[in-house]
Structure formats: C-alpha cells, structure tokens
Amino acid sequence: MEICFAPMEGVTTAIYRRLHRQFFPGVDRYYIPFFSPTPDRLFTPRQLGELLAEHNRGVPVVPQILTRSGGDFLWAARGLKEMGYEEVNLNLGCPSGTVFAKGKGAGLLLHPDRVDALLEEIFRQTPLKVSVKTRLGVRDPGELSRLLEIYNRYPLSELIVHARTRTEMYRPGVHQEAFALALEQSRAPVCCNGDLFSLEDCRKLEARFPTARGLMLGRGLAANPALARQLRGGGPPEKEELLAFHTALREAYREEYGPQNGMRRMKELWRYMACLFEGGDRLAGKIARTTDCVQFDFLVEQAFQERALLPSPQGFR
Ligand SMILES: Cc1cc2nc3c(=O)[nH]c(=O)nc-3n(C[C@H](O)[C@H](O)[C@H](O)COP(=O)(O)O)c2cc1C
C-alpha cells in the first residue's frame, strides 16, 4: 500500500519535506500544503518557495489548491504544469473558520451542487490529473454518499478521504466505516486518512481495507518521522538519527527565517515530536511556553541527553 505524507500547513514545508526524505525515506508522496490562487493571478514568492521544482528536488510531491473558483483552479493548474507537475489535488476539507466562511475547503461541502459545478468546470479543461481530498461532509458523516455520487461523475485520479466531518475539526476518533463506503462506491482509487498514529493503527487499517490504494499520515508521521520506514519493515527511530534530522532542520530554518521565526517553526513540530520521548507531555508544554531561542535549544539538548525514546511510540494523540 502506498504511504503518503499529508499536507500540514506550517509543518511540512519544502525544507521539512526535503530533510525528511533525506533522513527517513519510505514515503511515496508528499502533499504540499494548500495554496489559494490570488485574484491577480500571480504566484507569490512564498508560494513559489514551496512549489518550484528546485525546492523539491528528489522529493515526489503533489501540490494542493484551495479554491471555489474553476477559473482560478485552471489558471493555477496551467502554471503548475509549466513548473513540471502532472497532478494536482483539490482541497475539499479545510475546516478553518475563515476558509469555511468563504465557501472554500469544507465550506464547499455545504453545497454539493457547487462541488459538482466546480468539478465540471475543472474537468472540462484541466491540463493535469486531479485528485480530491475530502472530509465526509459538514455535520453528518452520512453526507459522504451524496458526495461520492458527485465525485464518481468525474475521472479523479484519486480520492483521499479524511474520515471526519467539518464540525468534528480534529477531535479524536474517525469514522472508519466511511472508508468501507468509499472503497465500495468510489470509481477513483481511495486513500485513507485520519488518526493513523502508530504502526498498529496502520496495520489494522491495511488488514481491514486491503483494497485501499494508500494510507495518508499527517500528525502521526510528524510525531514519528520513521513511521513510514517502520511500515516498510524498517526500525523505529533512533536517537542519533533523530538528533541529526533535528539539527539539520533547525539550521535550515535558522538560515531561511532567522533565529526567532526559525524557532517558531521548530516549536510547531515539537507539538507532535515530543511524544517520542519519555515524559513527552511535560516536555511539549515546556517547549511550547519557551519564547527564547537559547532556552529552546537548551531544552532540546537536555531532552536528547536525558530522556529515553519510547520503545514503541504510539504517536501524537
Ligand atoms: C497543522 C495542520 C495543518 C494542516 N494543513 C492542511 C493542508 O494544508 N491541506 C490539507 O488538505 N489538510 C491539512 N491538514 C489536515 C491533514 O492533512 C490531515 O488530513 C489531518 O491532520 C488528519 O490526518 P492525521 O490524523 O494523520 O493527522 C492539516 C492538519 C494540521 C494538524
């Protein structure tokens, strides 16, 4: 089964993806966190920093677009084609209040007829393969049936199902039975996403849904960067390689964003990675409260020196 790294805005940056691939190979595809095409139809320097081939060398990536406009999607898809991409993903799941209010992401799921019209327009002219990452609906997981009917009208290259509704945001627990429905009814190959935090979680899902094309892992992989390797039969993370990965990332962020903003990026990651260490909850709290770079580096050094890694990390929960 394929293993995909979920897009995580603020966490799986181009720098992160490149170093993750270098230190912990095993992921088949990395999805780039979404970008929204701007009304002036120009890629911003920030977007180009994520999208251009030179920032993704050697890393298999799929870009993701967040929009409610077919015209904007097609404009962006043409630009992505020029950059060398063959596939693009449409975000139909982002639950954030502002995105939802604008009728994008999960906001589109409120109006299945608009999803239909958007896909109609996209598929009439898309220069790229198009996959969709969807939530189950806005309030009721049962909304998925209607959405599947619509998705099946178009030749999606893949349907990634994040098995939560918008209202559920990121609350623990997903509706795994929705994967069964999607696998039974979707014409497009299905990739399962949501709460796959440990080796056992993934193995159980693979056994339950052997016809899924892939698993998409987000917070679990951010927490344990070796999880994809373990799924391929490799070993759990070891302290030296984790430290080497961390050091390379810290340096690259410092160089790109400066010490303070670089530290902020690292702190986002520690929300997940702390769970690899004994006493991870307290460690996560201490790191989250730090606003001083020297203190941050000290806490990290201390964690690597004094805390054992958990023998079978259960991942972020
Ligand atoms: C900090 C953060 C940022 C995210 N950014 C995106 C994004 O840019 N695009 C997207 O489709 N999903 C995004 N997601 C959702 C994840 O891709 C994924 O669907 C979700 O976390 C469930 O998977 P998990 O339980 O393996 O983490 C984000 C989630 C988090 C926690």
The ligand as an ORCA input file, in Angstrom:
! r2SCAN-3c Opt
* xyz 0 1
  C      -1.314     21.850     11.430
  C      -2.124     21.185     10.334
  C      -2.107     21.713      9.054
  C      -2.865     21.117      8.027
  N      -2.795     21.633      6.746
  C      -3.510     21.025      5.747
  C      -3.432     21.472      4.384
  O      -2.707     22.409      4.031
  N      -4.195     20.807      3.457
  C      -4.985     19.735      3.781
  O      -5.641     19.156      2.911
  N      -5.048     19.286      5.055
  C      -4.326     19.885      6.021
  N      -4.378     19.375      7.294
  C      -5.115     18.123      7.533
  C      -4.167     16.928      7.365
  O      -3.682     16.856      6.044
  C      -4.893     15.603      7.698
  O      -5.980     15.449      6.825
  C      -5.396     15.572      9.145
  O      -4.401     16.012     10.047
  C      -5.824     14.145      9.529
  O      -4.749     13.259      9.393
  P      -3.868     12.780     10.678
  O      -4.831     12.294     11.710
  O      -2.970     11.691     10.108
  O      -3.110     13.967     11.155
  C      -3.655     19.971      8.316
  C      -3.670     19.452      9.613
  C      -2.924     20.037     10.619
  C      -2.964     19.443     12.000
*
